[in-house]
Amino acid sequence: MNKLTEKTILVTGASSGIGAAVVRQCVQAGAIVIAADRDDPATHTGLDVPHQNLTLDVSDAAAVQAAIAGLKHLDGVVNAAGIVGQGSLQQIDQQKWQHVMDVNVTGTMLVCKYASEVMLATNTQGSIVNLCSAYGLTGGPGNIAYNVSKSAIWQLTRCAAADLGASGIRVNAVGPGYIETPMTDMLKNAGAFRDQFIAMHLLKRPGQAEEVATAICFLLSDDASYITGATLPVDGGFTAAHVPMVNLG
Ligand SMILES: NC(=O)c1ccc[n+]([C@@H]2O[C@H](COP(=O)([O-])OP(=O)(O)OC[C@H]3O[C@@H](n4cnc5c(N)ncnc54)[C@H](O)[C@@H]3O)[C@@H](O)[C@H]2O)c1
């Protein structure tokens, strides 16, 4: 089914993991994809004309503005660029905190801002999808900058939806749980911690990038035409229930 035929979709974080899966599914669904990443997407996506590859650091405001201003038309945007930046409150320093905020929050905001300007200028009722996280909804130890940045993206999504709704532009997010991508490679050797983490997901398994990409492509498509300001959990039930099994009998 070609749900995205003739739609032009900008995907950041396109060189790896979830962004790369979105690129593949968008192409399969008939879209023209503009793949952007700080790590040259041309060497990862295999995309050629009519698609486009852009080397872009989403935290560089001038570069984002210049790259997106060069686009004539946009129907959809996926903000999948992101970094982890591990560290607890005690471990984090201001520089690392700022870097995570710059990439995850400011980068997402900048792409939303300039991409929506293209949509507004061309009177396009487009769709923007941001990458939140299950850890944007719930707290967790050892990753304070990342978790706070993902909470901010949750709110950014609602506020951007409010600013753009009257123009027919939809802004949504997905909130993934543990997805096996290069970002979570460090968990592969984490033994009991990984087992415990997986057990916190109701489906008792990690998710795959393609499963998140499918949800993103739904939100990009006209099938989601009355959905805006929402964050769709794609987390195997991680945020649905955190109650240990009890036996009161
Ligand atoms: N993997 C998970 O378990 C998981 C869970 C929840 C949310 N997410 C979110 O999904 C998104 C994608 O994650 P992933 O697992 O595919 O990670 P990944 O590390 O595989 O891919 C992230 C991509 O973003 C790019 N990137 C990083 N900084 C950038 C910058 N400044 N400018 C442009 N590109 C930049 C990287 O080069 C990389 O290609 C991230 O926002 C992440 O926080 C992932």
The ligand as an SDF file (V2000), in Angstrom:
LIG
                    3D

 44 48  0  0  0  0  0  0  0  0999 V2000
   16.7180    2.9710   20.4900 N   0  0  0  0  0  0  0  0  0  0  0  0
   15.8810    3.1710   21.4920 C   0  0  0  0  0  0  0  0  0  0  0  0
   15.6900    2.3000   22.3710 O   0  0  0  0  0  0  0  0  0  0  0  0
   15.1290    4.4570   21.6010 C   0  0  0  0  0  0  0  0  0  0  0  0
   14.1620    4.5620   22.5940 C   0  0  0  0  0  0  0  0  0  0  0  0
   13.4600    5.7500   22.7340 C   0  0  0  0  0  0  0  0  0  0  0  0
   13.7180    6.8120   21.8820 C   0  0  0  0  0  0  0  0  0  0  0  0
   14.6720    6.6990   20.9260 N   0  0  0  0  0  0  0  0  0  0  0  0
   14.9380    7.8720   20.0980 C   0  0  0  0  0  0  0  0  0  0  0  0
   14.8210    7.5570   18.7360 O   0  0  0  0  0  0  0  0  0  0  0  0
   15.6960    8.4080   17.9810 C   0  0  0  0  0  0  0  0  0  0  0  0
   16.5430    7.5420   17.0860 C   0  0  0  0  0  0  0  0  0  0  0  0
   17.3090    6.6740   17.9200 O   0  0  0  0  0  0  0  0  0  0  0  0
   18.0710    5.3940   17.3850 P   0  0  0  0  0  0  0  0  0  0  0  0
   17.9010    4.3510   18.3910 O   0  0  0  0  0  0  0  0  0  0  0  0
   17.7180    5.1580   15.9680 O   0  0  0  0  0  0  0  0  0  0  0  0
   19.5800    5.9330   17.5240 O   0  0  0  0  0  0  0  0  0  0  0  0
   20.8360    5.7990   16.5540 P   0  0  0  0  0  0  0  0  0  0  0  0
   21.9960    6.2090   17.3900 O   0  0  0  0  0  0  0  0  0  0  0  0
   20.8540    4.4840   15.8830 O   0  0  0  0  0  0  0  0  0  0  0  0
   20.5460    6.9190   15.4430 O   0  0  0  0  0  0  0  0  0  0  0  0
   20.5790    8.2780   15.7530 C   0  0  0  0  0  0  0  0  0  0  0  0
   21.0330    9.0480   14.5290 C   0  0  0  0  0  0  0  0  0  0  0  0
   21.0020   10.4460   14.8660 O   0  0  0  0  0  0  0  0  0  0  0  0
   22.1490   11.0480   14.2810 C   0  0  0  0  0  0  0  0  0  0  0  0
   22.4930   12.2650   14.9880 N   0  0  0  0  0  0  0  0  0  0  0  0
   22.9500   12.3800   16.2490 C   0  0  0  0  0  0  0  0  0  0  0  0
   23.2140   13.6730   16.5300 N   0  0  0  0  0  0  0  0  0  0  0  0
   22.8920   14.3810   15.4220 C   0  0  0  0  0  0  0  0  0  0  0  0
   22.9330   15.7490   15.0840 C   0  0  0  0  0  0  0  0  0  0  0  0
   23.3990   16.6630   15.9560 N   0  0  0  0  0  0  0  0  0  0  0  0
   22.4970   16.1320   13.8630 N   0  0  0  0  0  0  0  0  0  0  0  0
   22.0510   15.1990   12.9670 C   0  0  0  0  0  0  0  0  0  0  0  0
   22.0150   13.8990   13.2160 N   0  0  0  0  0  0  0  0  0  0  0  0
   22.4250   13.4790   14.4250 C   0  0  0  0  0  0  0  0  0  0  0  0
   23.2420    9.9810   14.4030 C   0  0  0  0  0  0  0  0  0  0  0  0
   24.3190   10.2300   13.5140 O   0  0  0  0  0  0  0  0  0  0  0  0
   22.4710    8.7160   14.0960 C   0  0  0  0  0  0  0  0  0  0  0  0
   22.5020    8.4330   12.7110 O   0  0  0  0  0  0  0  0  0  0  0  0
   16.4990    9.2090   19.0110 C   0  0  0  0  0  0  0  0  0  0  0  0
   15.9090   10.4780   19.1640 O   0  0  0  0  0  0  0  0  0  0  0  0
   16.3460    8.4120   20.2810 C   0  0  0  0  0  0  0  0  0  0  0  0
   16.4510    9.2130   21.4320 O   0  0  0  0  0  0  0  0  0  0  0  0
   15.3910    5.5470   20.7590 C   0  0  0  0  0  0  0  0  0  0  0  0
  1  2  1  0
  2  3  2  0
  2  4  1  0
  4  5  1  0
  4 44  2  0
  5  6  2  0
  6  7  1  0
  7  8  2  0
  8  9  1  0
  8 44  1  0
  9 10  1  0
  9 42  1  0
 10 11  1  0
 11 12  1  0
 11 40  1  0
 12 13  1  0
 13 14  1  0
 14 15  2  0
 14 16  1  0
 14 17  1  0
 17 18  1  0
 18 19  2  0
 18 20  1  0
 18 21  1  0
 21 22  1  0
 22 23  1  0
 23 24  1  0
 23 38  1  0
 24 25  1  0
 25 26  1  0
 25 36  1  0
 26 27  1  0
 26 35  1  0
 27 28  2  0
 28 29  1  0
 29 30  1  0
 29 35  2  0
 30 31  1  0
 30 32  2  0
 32 33  1  0
 33 34  2  0
 34 35  1  0
 36 37  1  0
 36 38  1  0
 38 39  1  0
 40 41  1  0
 40 42  1  0
 42 43  1  0
M  CHG  2   8   1  16  -1
M  END
$$$$
